[in-house]
Each structure stands twice: as structure tokens, then as C-alpha cells.
Amino acid sequence: MTEERKDLCELPVPEIPRCLQIRTVTKSLISYADSLKHPTYRLAAHACIWAPTESGSLFGDLRALVMMHLRFDGTFGFPGGLIESGEDIVNGLNREMAEEIGWDTEVQSVTWKDYHSSQVDHDKNLVLHFFITKITESQYADLEKKCLLAPEYGNEVSGTSAVSRMTTGEEHC
């Protein structure tokens, strides 16, 4: 295990902001150290790719752009997927993102420094790892264009959406 991942084992389960404390976010949230206690479970990893912005709209001031895509099963989700047996989690996540959204690791790569949290789904024998990666607004615009040319576009991915984080006169989260 690398020194970077040893440090992850000492991280506590992250605190989720109150406005996001819904069942799907907090269900089965575990520490990275606890995720290692399920060596027979399949692994998956996904990343929230976001870019800060100062754009405006009719509805308020934009603060961030968050990339999500419409999956083959009709649900929205973050890019990523199943990690192949023996594959490093970060390498597998970067591979999945290249397939799904045209992610170019020469420009930007998800690393262990982007790790956020893990969840376990005992019913599916699955450990899910979540990463958060910040890119520039320009990189975000380029990535949106590349999504249409990604190898899995039209198969695993049916479309991409920029989910905006906006503020109005009141801050909620």
C-alpha cells in the first residue's frame, strides 16, 4: 500500500452538510480503512468533476458547474464505474472516465488526493469510492465537447448535463 493510501486509512468518515443529509448520500458511508475489510466485494469508483465559475443567469449567480451524465438505465450519476479485478482504483476510475466522457489524463487526472469517501452495499457485494476533482471552467467546456466523442457515449452514457450550483439572495448549503 502506498504512503498516500496509508494516510487515507486515518481519515474519518467525512461530515456531510446538513442540506445533503439524505438517505442516498449517507447510507452505508464508511471510512477508507473500513472499505478494506471487504476484500471479496467488487469495487467501483465515481468522481464529481466541478469547475468554479462566476457566470450569472436569470435565476441567480452561478458558483460552480458540476458534471453529471444520463446513464444507460435512465438515471443521472457521476462518471465512473466498476474497477477491473486487480486494477488500481484510481487507474480504473480514470479509465472509466476516459470511456464515458472522453477524460484525458494528459490534461487532468484523478488522484488519491481527490478521494472523498466510501460506501458499502452489502446486498450487491460492492464497495464504492467517491472522488471530487476540481478543474478550470475552460477545461470543463472542453470536456463537455469531448463527451460526445467518448467511446461509451450512446452505450453506457446517454447524455451529459452541467448541473449548476447557484446562489440567490440566500445561501442554503
C-alpha positions as CSV (number, residue, x, y, z in Angstrom):
1,M,0.0,0.0,0.0
2,T,1.4,3.4,-0.9
3,E,2.1,6.1,1.7
4,E,-0.7,8.2,0.2
5,R,-3.3,5.4,0.8
6,K,-2.0,4.7,4.3
7,D,-2.9,8.3,5.0
8,L,-6.4,7.6,3.7
9,C,-6.8,4.9,6.3
10,E,-6.5,7.5,9.0
11,L,-9.2,9.8,7.6
12,P,-12.6,9.8,9.4
13,V,-15.9,9.4,7.5
14,P,-16.5,12.9,6.1
15,E,-19.1,15.2,7.6
16,I,-21.9,15.7,5.1
17,P,-23.5,19.2,5.1
18,R,-27.0,19.1,6.7
19,C,-28.7,20.1,3.4
20,L,-27.3,17.0,1.8
21,Q,-28.0,14.5,4.6
22,I,-30.4,12.4,2.6
23,R,-30.5,8.6,2.7
24,T,-28.8,8.1,-0.7
25,V,-25.8,10.3,0.4
26,T,-25.3,9.0,3.9
27,K,-26.4,5.3,3.5
28,S,-23.6,3.0,4.4
29,L,-20.9,5.7,4.4
30,I,-17.7,4.1,5.7
31,S,-14.0,5.1,6.1
32,Y,-11.4,4.0,3.6
33,A,-9.9,1.8,6.3
34,D,-13.3,0.1,6.7
35,S,-13.6,-0.4,2.9
36,L,-10.5,-2.6,3.0
37,K,-12.4,-5.1,5.3
38,H,-14.4,-6.3,2.2
39,P,-11.7,-7.9,0.0
40,T,-14.2,-10.2,-1.8
41,Y,-16.5,-7.3,-2.8
42,R,-16.4,-5.8,-6.2
43,L,-15.1,-2.2,-6.4
44,A,-16.5,0.8,-8.1
45,A,-15.4,4.4,-8.2
46,H,-17.0,7.7,-9.4
47,A,-15.9,11.3,-9.5
48,C,-17.7,14.6,-9.1
49,I,-16.0,16.9,-11.6
50,W,-16.6,20.5,-11.0
51,A,-15.4,23.9,-12.0
52,P,-15.8,27.2,-10.2
53,T,-17.5,29.9,-12.2
54,E,-18.6,33.5,-11.8
55,S,-21.3,33.4,-14.5
56,G,-24.8,34.7,-14.0
57,S,-28.2,33.7,-15.0
58,L,-31.8,34.8,-14.7
59,F,-32.1,32.6,-11.6
60,G,-29.1,33.8,-9.6
61,D,-25.3,33.8,-9.6
62,L,-23.6,30.6,-10.7
63,R,-20.9,29.4,-8.4
64,A,-19.9,26.1,-9.9
65,L,-20.6,23.7,-12.7
66,V,-20.9,20.1,-11.8
67,M,-20.7,17.3,-14.5
68,M,-23.2,14.5,-14.4
69,H,-24.4,12.2,-17.1
70,L,-27.5,10.3,-18.0
71,R,-26.8,6.6,-17.6
72,F,-28.0,3.8,-19.8
73,D,-30.6,2.9,-17.2
74,G,-32.2,6.3,-17.2
75,T,-30.7,7.7,-14.0
76,F,-28.3,10.6,-13.5
77,G,-24.9,9.9,-12.0
78,F,-21.3,10.8,-11.8
79,P,-18.8,9.4,-14.3
80,G,-17.0,6.2,-13.3
81,G,-17.9,2.6,-12.9
82,L,-16.7,-0.9,-11.9
83,I,-13.0,-1.4,-11.3
84,E,-11.5,-4.5,-13.0
85,S,-10.1,-7.2,-10.8
86,G,-6.5,-6.4,-9.8
87,E,-6.8,-2.8,-11.2
88,D,-5.8,0.1,-9.0
89,I,-8.9,2.1,-8.0
90,V,-7.6,5.5,-9.3
91,N,-6.4,3.9,-12.6
92,G,-9.7,2.2,-13.1
93,L,-11.6,5.4,-12.4
94,N,-9.5,7.4,-14.9
95,R,-10.1,4.5,-17.5
96,E,-13.9,4.6,-16.9
97,M,-14.0,8.3,-17.2
98,A,-12.0,8.2,-20.5
99,E,-14.5,5.7,-21.8
100,E,-17.6,7.6,-20.6
101,I,-16.8,11.3,-21.0
102,G,-13.5,11.5,-23.0
103,W,-11.4,12.3,-19.9
104,D,-7.9,13.0,-20.9
105,T,-5.3,12.0,-18.2
106,E,-2.7,14.0,-20.1
107,V,-4.7,17.2,-19.2
108,Q,-6.1,16.2,-15.8
109,S,-6.1,13.1,-13.8
110,V,-8.0,11.9,-10.7
111,T,-5.5,11.1,-7.9
112,W,-5.8,9.8,-4.4
113,K,-5.6,13.4,-3.3
114,D,-9.2,13.8,-4.8
115,Y,-10.6,10.9,-2.6
116,H,-13.6,11.9,-0.6
117,S,-15.5,8.9,0.8
118,S,-16.5,5.3,0.5
119,Q,-19.8,3.4,0.8
120,V,-20.6,-0.3,1.0
121,D,-23.6,-2.0,-0.5
122,H,-23.8,-5.4,1.2
123,D,-26.7,-6.5,-0.9
124,K,-24.6,-6.1,-4.1
125,N,-21.3,-7.1,-2.5
126,L,-20.0,-3.7,-3.7
127,V,-17.6,-1.1,-2.3
128,L,-18.0,2.3,-3.9
129,H,-15.3,5.0,-3.7
130,F,-16.1,8.7,-4.4
131,F,-13.7,11.3,-5.6
132,I,-14.1,15.1,-6.1
133,T,-12.0,16.7,-8.8
134,K,-11.7,20.4,-9.5
135,I,-11.0,21.7,-13.0
136,T,-11.0,25.1,-14.6
137,E,-14.0,26.5,-16.4
138,S,-12.1,26.2,-19.7
139,Q,-11.2,22.6,-19.0
140,Y,-14.9,22.0,-18.2
141,A,-16.0,23.5,-21.5
142,D,-13.5,21.3,-23.4
143,L,-14.6,18.2,-21.6
144,E,-18.3,18.9,-22.4
145,K,-17.3,18.8,-26.1
146,K,-15.3,15.6,-25.7
147,C,-18.2,13.8,-24.1
148,L,-19.9,13.4,-27.4
149,L,-16.9,11.6,-28.8
150,A,-16.3,9.3,-25.9
151,P,-16.2,5.6,-26.7
152,E,-19.1,4.7,-24.5
153,Y,-21.3,7.7,-25.5
154,G,-24.6,6.1,-26.7
155,N,-23.9,2.9,-24.9
156,E,-23.2,3.4,-21.2
157,V,-23.9,7.1,-21.4
158,S,-27.0,8.6,-23.0
159,G,-26.1,12.3,-22.4
160,T,-24.2,14.7,-20.2
161,S,-25.5,17.5,-18.1
162,A,-23.9,20.6,-16.4
163,V,-25.6,20.8,-13.0
164,S,-25.2,24.4,-11.8
165,R,-24.6,25.3,-8.2
166,M,-26.3,28.6,-7.9
167,T,-26.9,31.2,-5.2
168,T,-29.8,33.5,-4.9
169,G,-30.2,36.1,-2.1
170,E,-29.9,33.3,0.5
171,E,-27.2,30.6,1.0
172,H,-28.7,27.2,1.6
173,C,-25.8,24.9,1.6
